[in-house]
């Protein structure tokens, strides 16, 4: 039987709907439509594009309950978090509608003649998006590029096809007909799409393995890429930290979306003097997160989105326990989708829960000898997406610790998060390029130098 896009409810564990893959003809037609759409859309004024985005923000608000309900049903995310994801997407629409023209204004250079750089759109941008934020991810990636004058061809995740369908309907209602097109390609079709001459750039949010594969294909045809990949973020707790606040922040950040977040704090590194106290606080806080119905507004923790993700997270926990890790809360799925809040201690740097990205509700707490050891442990990873540091001495953290952390983002006394006004992206194996902010909107622009003698 051929593979399909399956809309499956992980809470009720029932199949809701099946979708066939897009045919080669449908994919070719979608690329052509987006390419033709670019020829017109790129000539629109900033105000005309902004009007479309304002329309989209209104349509999203009108359809937020339907969209959030389907998101919760398809991937198990608690509905209040789904509504928050939509609200953040609305914020992104409004921010770029108001600020894109200024972010892309020409920059003059005093070189003795009239010399400036202008930012021109490139064309059709192919987006490959994940399951974990099926509204925010495609919109926060596409909105800046649409405001720059590009058009979007979107491959949504195979496990959230109904959410993708509702989202495309919303974009069409807002006026994005040939500028934002959703397709359902099979894996072998991906290379053909990337190498199509009408595609000018590719942006993927996914695993390091997937990002490298896409990067190699894109490089072969000289296509610009933005790779927003995995993370194994350190959450550093220093001796002078507010331990109660840090424990609450850690648990909320790590268990959000059942731990299926690239930028969640996956390696908690605590200096020895406060380790035992902090572990007790985390254990007590995490015990409040009980798996419930994602459609219940009181639910904080839902099922995992897919059985294979649950199985992989459990394998990482089990293999780490065999190497000496100790489970102080949870530790084992109750079925193929439900993984309870889990806290592990006695972690060492050779364990899977330290070395690998764990995409599940697993809090791993590592003891550091001191501050310098904590920094060393934090950097002992191939990843470099985000990092958190908790301390009351903010100035010292800014000046002495932040410069030594190998990551694309560092948050002090806060969990890492995406903010529409500032760049989002990683270092090392966590990615190439930036999304959001001034940097994000320029990623798929041709920075054209103009010199007039």
Secondary structure, DSSP 4 states (H G I P E B T S, - for coil): ----EEEEETTTTEEEEEEPPPPHHHHHHHHHHHHHHHHHHTTS-HHHHHHHHHHHHHHHHHTHHHHHHHHHHHH---HHHHHHHHHHHHHHHHHHHHHHHHHT--EE--SSSEEEEEEEE-SEEEEE--STTTTHHHHHHHHHHHHTT-EEEEE--TT-HHHHHHHHHHHHHTT-SSSEEEE---HHHHHHHHHSTTEEEEEEES-HHHHHHHHHHHHHTT-EEEEE----EEEEE-TTS-HHHHHHHHHHHHHGGGG--TTSEEEEEEEHHHHHHHHHHHHHHHTT--B--TTSTT-SB---S-HHHHHHHHHHHHHHHHTT-EEEE--S-SSSS----EEEES--TTSHHHHS---SSEEEEEEESSHHHHHHHHH-SS--SEEEEE-S-HHHIIIIIGGG--SSEEEESS-----TTS-B--SGGGEES-BSHHHHHHTTEEEEEEEE-
